[in-house]
Amino acid sequence: EEELKESHSEDTIRLTRLPEGVEATILGLSPSCRGAMRRRLMDLGFVRGSSIRIDMHSPLGNPTAYIVRGAAIALRHDQARYILIQRPHASATE
């Protein structure tokens, strides 16, 4: 099971901070994500090494649909905050 320290490096951000139009790599799940929620996210493909990007936002911004492992998956903000990603480099956002 993938565990990352909460004191992760500055290159690690939560999925909720992913800019639109940018692809990132999932580093793992926050240690505070446990039990059924952790299993569900991993079963859906939110695992280390998977690429992820925003597909679309709902009209009110919650939930957000992400493309991960070829599937569109909608997550609410409180679920997406458990997913840790590699901070996209500046060149990726230009």
N, C-alpha and C positions, 0 to 999 in steps of 0.2 A: 504494500500500500504506500502511496506517495505521501511523504511528509515533508513539509518545508517549515523552517523556523519562522516565527512571526517577525524576527529581526532580520528580514531578508535584505538583500543588497538594494542599492538605489536604482538598479536596473530592473527591479521587479515592481510591478504595479498591479493593482486589482483590475479585473476585467471592466469594471464600471468606468474606468478612466481611459479606455481605448478610444482613440479618435475615430470618427467615421471615415471610411475609405482607406483605412490602414489595416494591413494584415499583421498579426502577431503570433507568437508561439506560446502555447500554454506550458507553464513550468510546473504546475501541480495545483493542489487544493490547499487552502489554509488549514492548519491544524485545528482551528475552531470549528471546521465543518466535520460533523460526525454522524454516525448512524445511517439512517435511511436516506438523508439528504446527500451524504457523501457517496453512498452506493449508487443512488440515482444519477448524480452528475457523472460519475465514472462510467456507468452503463451507457449514458448518452454520448460518450466520447470525449468528455472533458478530462483528458489525461495528458501527461507530460509528452511534449513533442508534437501534439496536434496543432495545426494551423487554425486560426480563428479570425473572423472579421465580422463587422456589423452588417446585417442584411437590411434591416429596417427597424424603425421605432414605431410604436403605437402612437396615435394622435396625442396622447397625454405623456408620452415618453416612458411609460412603464406598462407592459414589459417591452423588452427589446429582443428582436430576432437576430440570432447569430448563425453564421455558416461555420459548422465544424464537422470535419470528416465527411463532407459532401451533403450534409443534411442541415435544413433550417430548423433551429431550435429556439423557442422563445423562453426567456428567463426574466423573472422580476429582478429588480435592483437588489433586493435582499438575498437572492440566490447568486447573482453574478458577482457579488462582492467576495464570495468564497474562492473564486477562481483567480489564480495568480498567473500573470503573463510577463513575458520579457518586454521591457519598455521598448517601443519602436524607436529606432534611431531617427535623428532629424531628417536625414536624407529620404526616409520612407514617407515622411509627411509632406514633402515638397512636391 
